[in-house]
């Protein structure tokens, strides 16, 4: 698959999902980028903003296997990964696969489960495999975890540790709809859920050869330098206790390449890096004070300051380096 073919697929996917989801084109695009990059997404927002519906619509639009797990305090790791049980007919222990053996796993309200259960996803997300009772079982690609959490609920919740947050390629916020979007939602869902009428626009076979996308999308020396300057600035900022790790810089590079590809370009420009910086880096940082600044997380404001301060490579120079 080349970059133009990927752009065509992305446009079809976004249009298909927008038959159900109103006014969230950027969120849909970022979810698709995560899938391209074999990454995972943490969706955080208040209840009723369409987090679960978005995950279901994405999987149905791509004709991928979909499983949903409702995380609760009494959920056990084996409820997610699977368990060995004794089969009397076979006279031996047999592994019963858990819901993690799918293409898209919706971990609903992930912060309601205990740290022990949350940690059972770490190997699945990082290694794409499940290890239990001395045996290892591979997860079939594509594999993506879409986890949701409600920030307003604190009773009976267990915040995700930094190590697990770092496993998520992006952290996204749905947000409330605008007035016109709210009216459209009322009209669209008045009689029935439009999810029932959604048909697939792609399948598993369309995800073969996606690694070629990253090999064919050029990254100039100036872009490498630009990404590292952003990351290093998070480590030196006076309001930041913990800056972005090397894993974060790699994630920013890969998502910038994917964004360039679905926009039909074979080279990365600074705007790609800027668009990906906040969803990819903000949740990997720890600020000295919590709360929000002007209605958004403090780390978002810090990254906006950093992006304004760091000199941006000129596009003419980037095109020259790319031979465009």
Buried (B, 14 or more C-beta within 10 A) or exposed (E): BEBEBBBEBBBEBBEBBBBBBBBBEEBBBBBBBBBBBBBBBBBBBBEEBBBBBBBBBBBBBBBBBBBBBEBBEEBEBBBBBBBBEEEEEEEEEEBEEBBBBBBBBBBBBBBBBBEEBBBBBEBBBEEBEBEBEEEEBEBEEBBBBBBBBBEEEEEEBBEBEEEBBBBBBBBBBBEEBEEEBEEBBEEBBEEEEBBEEBEBBBEBEBBEEBEBBBEBBBBBEBBEEBBBEBBBBBEEBEEBEEBBBEEBBEBBBBBBBBBBBBBBBBBBBBBBBBBBBBBBBBBBBBBEEEEEBEEEBBBBBBBBEBBEEBEBBEEEEBEEBBEE
